[in-house]
């Protein structure tokens, strides 16, 4: 894993964690994305919104390519 890959992984997982815990409970909700039978990632609207922010937009395409591998 390259340093860039590691940095993006940490940032993306932190965003997912923040979304999952947004209601203030100790229990994680469902993950804010789905993967279809063909392996295509579909982001929830809230995750898409977070990744579309200027500080995170470098993660948007990267998330589509790497999310599946992070949760195998």
N, CA, C and O atoms as a MOPAC input file, in Angstrom:
PM7 MOZYME 1SCF
protein

 N      0.85300 1    -1.17100 1     0.00000 1
 C      0.00000 1     0.00000 1     0.00000 1
 C      0.90100 1     1.23600 1     0.00000 1
 O      1.81400 1     1.35600 1     0.81700 1
 N      0.63000 1     2.13500 1    -0.91500 1
 C      1.40800 1     3.36600 1    -0.97400 1
 C      0.93900 1     4.32800 1     0.12000 1
 O     -0.13200 1     4.15300 1     0.70100 1
 N      1.75300 1     5.33600 1     0.38600 1
 C      1.37300 1     6.34800 1     1.37500 1
 C      0.08700 1     7.06000 1     0.96100 1
 O     -0.76700 1     7.34200 1     1.80100 1
 N     -0.05100 1     7.35000 1    -0.33300 1
 C     -1.25500 1     8.02700 1    -0.81800 1
 C     -2.48700 1     7.13800 1    -0.63100 1
 O     -3.54200 1     7.61200 1    -0.20800 1
 N     -2.35100 1     5.86000 1    -0.94500 1
 C     -3.46300 1     4.92900 1    -0.77600 1
 C     -3.85000 1     4.82900 1     0.70000 1
 O     -5.03300 1     4.82300 1     1.03900 1
 N     -2.87300 1     4.75400 1     1.54600 1
 C     -3.12800 1     4.67500 1     2.98900 1
 C     -3.82500 1     5.94100 1     3.49000 1
 O     -4.77300 1     5.86300 1     4.27100 1
 N     -3.35700 1     7.09600 1     3.04400 1
 C     -3.95000 1     8.36700 1     3.47100 1
 C     -5.39500 1     8.47100 1     3.01500 1
 O     -6.25300 1     8.90200 1     3.78500 1
 N     -5.67900 1     8.08600 1     1.78100 1
 C     -7.04400 1     8.14400 1     1.26600 1
 C     -7.93600 1     7.13000 1     1.97800 1
 O     -9.10400 1     7.41000 1     2.24500 1
 N     -7.39600 1     5.96700 1     2.28200 1
 C     -8.14900 1     4.95600 1     3.02500 1
 C     -8.57400 1     5.49000 1     4.38200 1
 O     -9.73600 1     5.36200 1     4.76700 1
 N     -7.64900 1     6.08100 1     5.09900 1
 C     -7.94900 1     6.61800 1     6.42800 1
 C     -8.99300 1     7.72900 1     6.33900 1
 O     -9.94800 1     7.74900 1     7.11600 1
 N     -8.81600 1     8.64100 1     5.40500 1
 C     -9.77600 1     9.74300 1     5.24100 1
 C    -11.16500 1     9.22500 1     4.91300 1
 O    -12.14900 1     9.66800 1     5.50500 1
 N    -11.25400 1     8.28300 1     3.96700 1
 C    -12.54700 1     7.75100 1     3.56600 1
 C    -13.21500 1     6.99900 1     4.71800 1
 O    -14.40900 1     7.17500 1     4.96200 1
 N    -12.46700 1     6.17600 1     5.41500 1
 C    -13.04100 1     5.43000 1     6.53600 1
 C    -13.47800 1     6.36200 1     7.66100 1
 O    -14.47300 1     6.09200 1     8.33400 1
 N    -12.75200 1     7.44700 1     7.87100 1
 C    -13.17500 1     8.43600 1     8.87500 1
 C    -14.50200 1     9.08700 1     8.47900 1
 O    -15.36900 1     9.29200 1     9.32800 1
 N    -14.66000 1     9.40700 1     7.20800 1
 C    -15.90900 1     9.99800 1     6.72800 1
 C    -17.05700 1     9.00100 1     6.89500 1
 O    -18.13400 1     9.36900 1     7.36600 1
 N    -16.83600 1     7.75900 1     6.51600 1
 C    -17.86400 1     6.72400 1     6.65400 1
 C    -18.23100 1     6.54100 1     8.12200 1
 O    -19.40800 1     6.39800 1     8.45400 1
 N    -17.24500 1     6.54400 1     8.99000 1
 C    -17.49500 1     6.40100 1    10.41900 1
 C    -18.31800 1     7.57000 1    10.94700 1
 O    -19.24900 1     7.36500 1    11.72700 1
 N    -17.99200 1     8.78400 1    10.53600 1
 C    -18.74700 1     9.96500 1    10.97200 1
 C    -20.20300 1     9.88400 1    10.52000 1
 O    -21.11100 1    10.24200 1    11.27000 1
 N    -20.42100 1     9.41600 1     9.30600 1
 C    -21.78500 1     9.27500 1     8.79000 1
 C    -22.53900 1     8.20600 1     9.57400 1
 O    -23.69400 1     8.39900 1     9.95200 1
 N    -21.87700 1     7.08400 1     9.81300 1
 C    -22.52600 1     5.97200 1    10.50500 1
 C    -22.88300 1     6.32100 1    11.94500 1
 O    -23.84600 1     5.78400 1    12.49100 1
 N    -22.12200 1     7.21000 1    12.56100 1
 C    -22.37000 1     7.58500 1    13.95700 1
 C    -23.07000 1     8.93300 1    14.08200 1
 O    -23.16300 1     9.47400 1    15.18400 1
 N    -23.55600 1     9.47800 1    12.99000 1
 C    -24.12300 1    10.82500 1    12.98000 1
 C    -25.31600 1    10.99200 1    13.91500 1
 O    -25.59000 1    12.10000 1    14.37600 1
 N    -26.01800 1     9.91800 1    14.19400 1
 C    -27.19000 1    10.05700 1    15.06100 1
 C    -26.82100 1    10.07700 1    16.54200 1
 O    -27.70500 1    10.20800 1    17.38900 1
 N    -25.53900 1     9.95000 1    16.87200 1
 C    -25.08500 1    10.03300 1    18.25100 1
 C    -25.19300 1     8.73900 1    19.02900 1
 O    -24.83600 1     8.71100 1    20.20700 1
 N    -25.66700 1     7.67900 1    18.42500 1
 C    -25.77400 1     6.41100 1    19.14000 1
 C    -24.45300 1     5.65500 1    19.07100 1
 O    -23.54300 1     6.03600 1    18.33400 1
 N    -24.36100 1     4.60500 1    19.83200 1
 C    -23.16400 1     3.76600 1    19.82300 1
 C    -23.24000 1     2.67300 1    18.76600 1
 O    -22.27600 1     1.93300 1    18.57100 1
 N    -24.36100 1     2.56800 1    18.09300 1
 C    -24.55200 1     1.50700 1    17.11000 1
 C    -24.40000 1     2.06400 1    15.69900 1
 O    -24.98800 1     3.08900 1    15.35400 1
 N    -23.60200 1     1.37200 1    14.89100 1
 C    -23.42700 1     1.77900 1    13.50200 1
 C    -24.68400 1     1.44800 1    12.70500 1
 O    -25.29800 1     0.39600 1    12.88300 1
 N    -25.03700 1     2.34700 1    11.85200 1
 C    -26.11500 1     2.10200 1    10.89200 1
 C    -25.54500 1     1.28000 1     9.75000 1
 O    -24.38400 1     0.87000 1     9.77900 1
 N    -26.36500 1     1.04800 1     8.75700 1
 C    -25.86500 1     0.40100 1     7.55300 1
 C    -24.79200 1     1.28200 1     6.93500 1
 O    -24.78600 1     2.49900 1     7.12200 1
 N    -23.89000 1     0.65800 1     6.20100 1
 C    -22.85000 1     1.41800 1     5.51900 1
 C    -23.48400 1     2.35000 1     4.49600 1
 O    -24.50300 1     2.01000 1     3.89400 1
 N    -22.88700 1     3.52700 1     4.29400 1
 C    -23.48100 1     4.51700 1     3.38900 1
 C    -23.14300 1     4.28600 1     1.91300 1
 O    -22.91400 1     5.23400 1     1.16200 1
 N    -23.11600 1     3.02600 1     1.51700 1
 C    -22.91700 1     2.67300 1     0.11500 1
 C    -23.40300 1     1.24600 1    -0.08500 1
 O    -23.53200 1     0.47900 1     0.86900 1
 N    -23.66700 1     0.90700 1    -1.32500 1
 C    -24.01300 1    -0.46000 1    -1.68400 1
 C    -23.13200 1    -0.88200 1    -2.84700 1
 O    -22.53700 1    -0.05000 1    -3.53300 1
 N    -23.06000 1    -2.18300 1    -3.05300 1
 C    -22.31500 1    -2.74800 1    -4.17500 1
 C    -23.24400 1    -3.72300 1    -4.88300 1
 O    -23.77800 1    -4.64100 1    -4.26000 1
 N    -23.43600 1    -3.52700 1    -6.17900 1
 C    -24.32500 1    -4.43000 1    -6.90900 1
 C    -23.60100 1    -5.72000 1    -7.27400 1
 O    -22.41000 1    -5.86900 1    -6.99800 1
 N    -24.31400 1    -6.64300 1    -7.88800 1
 C    -23.74800 1    -7.95000 1    -8.23900 1
 C    -22.55400 1    -7.84400 1    -9.18600 1
 O    -21.70600 1    -8.73500 1    -9.22700 1
 N    -22.49700 1    -6.76100 1    -9.93700 1
 C    -21.38700 1    -6.55900 1   -10.85700 1
 C    -20.19400 1    -5.86300 1   -10.22700 1
 O    -19.19300 1    -5.60400 1   -10.89600 1
 N    -20.30000 1    -5.56000 1    -8.93400 1
 C    -19.19900 1    -4.91800 1    -8.22400 1
 C    -19.19400 1    -3.40300 1    -8.32900 1
 O    -18.22400 1    -2.75600 1    -7.93400 1
 N    -20.27400 1    -2.82900 1    -8.86100 1
 C    -20.36000 1    -1.38000 1    -9.00700 1
 C    -20.82200 1    -0.77200 1    -7.68300 1
 O    -21.82800 1    -1.19000 1    -7.10900 1
 N    -20.07200 1     0.21800 1    -7.21100 1
 C    -20.37000 1     0.88800 1    -5.95200 1
 C    -21.36800 1     2.01100 1    -6.18100 1
 O    -21.20800 1     2.81300 1    -7.10100 1
 N    -22.39700 1     2.06800 1    -5.34300 1
 C    -23.35900 1     3.16300 1    -5.36400 1
 C    -23.30400 1     3.84300 1    -4.00200 1
 O    -23.60000 1     3.22800 1    -2.97800 1
 N    -22.92300 1     5.11500 1    -4.00100 1
 C    -22.80200 1     5.87600 1    -2.77000 1
 C    -24.15800 1     6.38900 1    -2.32500 1
 O    -24.99400 1     6.74900 1    -3.15400 1
 N    -24.38000 1     6.42200 1    -1.00800 1
 C    -25.59200 1     7.05700 1    -0.50400 1
 C    -25.49900 1     8.55000 1    -0.79400 1
 O    -24.41600 1     9.06900 1    -1.06600 1
 N    -26.62400 1     9.23100 1    -0.73700 1
 C    -26.61400 1    10.66600 1    -1.02900 1
 C    -25.74800 1    11.43400 1    -0.03500 1
 O    -25.07500 1    12.39100 1    -0.41800 1
 N    -25.75300 1    11.03400 1     1.22500 1
 C    -24.95000 1    11.75000 1     2.22000 1
 C    -23.45200 1    11.51600 1     2.00500 1
 O    -22.65600 1    12.44100 1     2.16200 1
 N    -23.06200 1    10.28800 1     1.64600 1
 C    -21.64600 1    10.02700 1     1.37800 1
 C    -21.22400 1    10.75800 1     0.10800 1
 O    -20.13500 1    11.33100 1     0.05800 1
 N    -22.06400 1    10.74500 1    -0.90400 1
 C    -21.75500 1    11.47700 1    -2.13600 1
 C    -21.56900 1    12.96500 1    -1.83900 1
 O    -20.64400 1    13.59600 1    -2.35100 1
 N    -22.44900 1    13.51600 1    -1.01200 1
 C    -22.36200 1    14.93400 1    -0.65200 1
 C    -21.05000 1    15.23500 1     0.06200 1
 O    -20.40200 1    16.23900 1    -0.23200 1
 N    -20.65500 1    14.38000 1     0.99500 1
 C    -19.38900 1    14.57200 1     1.71700 1
 C    -18.18900 1    14.48600 1     0.78100 1
 O    -17.25300 1    15.27900 1     0.88500 1
 N    -18.22000 1    13.52200 1    -0.13200 1
 C    -17.08900 1    13.33500 1    -1.04600 1
 C    -17.05700 1    14.39500 1    -2.14900 1
 O    -16.04900 1    14.54400 1    -2.84000 1
 N    -18.13900 1    15.11700 1    -2.31100 1
 C    -18.18100 1    16.18800 1    -3.30200 1
 C    -17.67900 1    17.51900 1    -2.76100 1
 O    -17.51800 1    18.47800 1    -3.51500 1
 N    -17.43400 1    17.57800 1    -1.46700 1
 C    -16.88600 1    18.80800 1    -0.88300 1
 C    -15.47400 1    19.01300 1    -1.42300 1
 O    -14.76400 1    18.04000 1    -1.67700 1
 N    -15.05500 1    20.27500 1    -1.60200 1
 C    -13.73200 1    20.54700 1    -2.17700 1
 C    -12.58200 1    19.81500 1    -1.48900 1
 O    -11.64300 1    19.37000 1    -2.14900 1
 N    -12.65400 1    19.69100 1    -0.18500 1
 C    -11.55300 1    19.04500 1     0.55000 1
 C    -11.54600 1    17.52200 1     0.39600 1
 O    -10.57700 1    16.86100 1     0.76800 1
 N    -12.62300 1    16.97600 1    -0.14800 1
 C    -12.71900 1    15.51900 1    -0.29700 1
 C    -12.89400 1    15.05400 1    -1.73200 1
 O    -12.96000 1    13.84900 1    -1.97600 1
 N    -12.97200 1    15.96400 1    -2.68200 1
 C    -13.31800 1    15.54900 1    -4.03700 1
 C    -12.28000 1    14.62200 1    -4.67100 1
 O    -12.59100 1    13.92900 1    -5.64000 1
 N    -11.05500 1    14.59600 1    -4.14400 1
 C    -10.06500 1    13.63500 1    -4.64700 1
 C    -10.41700 1    12.20400 1    -4.25000 1
 O     -9.87100 1    11.24800 1    -4.80100 1
 N    -11.33400 1    12.06100 1    -3.28700 1
 C    -11.74200 1    10.72900 1    -2.83700 1
 C    -12.90800 1    10.15800 1    -3.62900 1
 O    -13.16500 1     8.95600 1    -3.56100 1
 N    -13.61400 1    10.98900 1    -4.37300 1
 C    -14.84400 1    10.55200 1    -5.03000 1
 C    -14.59300 1     9.40000 1    -6.00900 1
 O    -15.17300 1     8.32600 1    -5.84800 1
 N    -13.77100 1     9.59400 1    -6.98500 1
 C    -13.45700 1     8.52300 1    -7.93600 1
 C    -12.69800 1     7.39300 1    -7.27600 1
 O    -12.90700 1     6.22400 1    -7.59800 1
 N    -11.81500 1     7.74000 1    -6.35200 1
 C    -11.02300 1     6.74900 1    -5.64500 1
 C    -11.93100 1     5.81200 1    -4.85100 1
 O    -11.69500 1     4.60400 1    -4.81000 1
 N    -12.96500 1     6.36400 1    -4.22300 1
 C    -13.89800 1     5.55300 1    -3.43600 1
 C    -14.60400 1     4.53300 1    -4.32700 1
 O    -14.75300 1     3.37400 1    -3.93900 1
 N    -15.03500 1     4.94900 1    -5.50600 1
 C    -15.70400 1     4.02100 1    -6.41600 1
 C    -14.78800 1     2.85800 1    -6.79900 1
 O    -15.24800 1     1.72900 1    -6.96800 1
 N    -13.50800 1     3.13500 1    -6.93300 1
 C    -12.55300 1     2.10700 1    -7.34600 1
 C    -12.08500 1     1.22100 1    -6.19800 1
 O    -11.69300 1     0.07700 1    -6.42800 1
 N    -12.11700 1     1.72900 1    -4.95700 1
 C    -11.46700 1     1.01500 1    -3.85800 1
 C    -12.35400 1     0.59700 1    -2.69500 1
 O    -11.90600 1    -0.18000 1    -1.85200 1
 N    -13.58300 1     1.07300 1    -2.61100 1
 C    -14.43700 1     0.73800 1    -1.47100 1
 C    -14.63800 1    -0.75400 1    -1.29500 1
 O    -14.56600 1    -1.25300 1    -0.17200 1
 N    -14.88500 1    -1.46400 1    -2.35700 1
 C    -15.14200 1    -2.90500 1    -2.26800 1
 C    -13.96700 1    -3.60100 1    -1.60300 1
 O    -14.16800 1    -4.44000 1    -0.72500 1
 N    -12.75500 1    -3.27500 1    -1.99800 1
 C    -11.57100 1    -3.92400 1    -1.44400 1
 C    -11.36300 1    -3.59400 1     0.02700 1
 O    -10.79500 1    -4.40200 1     0.76200 1
 N    -11.80700 1    -2.43600 1     0.46500 1
 C    -11.62600 1    -2.05900 1     1.86500 1
 C    -12.52500 1    -2.85200 1     2.79800 1
 O    -12.22600 1    -2.97500 1     3.98600 1
 N    -13.61700 1    -3.39000 1     2.28200 1
 C    -14.58300 1    -4.09900 1     3.11000 1
 C    -14.66700 1    -5.58600 1     2.80900 1
 O    -15.64700 1    -6.23400 1     3.17600 1
 N    -13.65900 1    -6.13500 1     2.14900 1
 C    -13.63800 1    -7.58200 1     1.86200 1
 C    -13.22500 1    -8.34700 1     3.08600 1
 O    -13.14700 1    -9.57500 1     3.05000 1

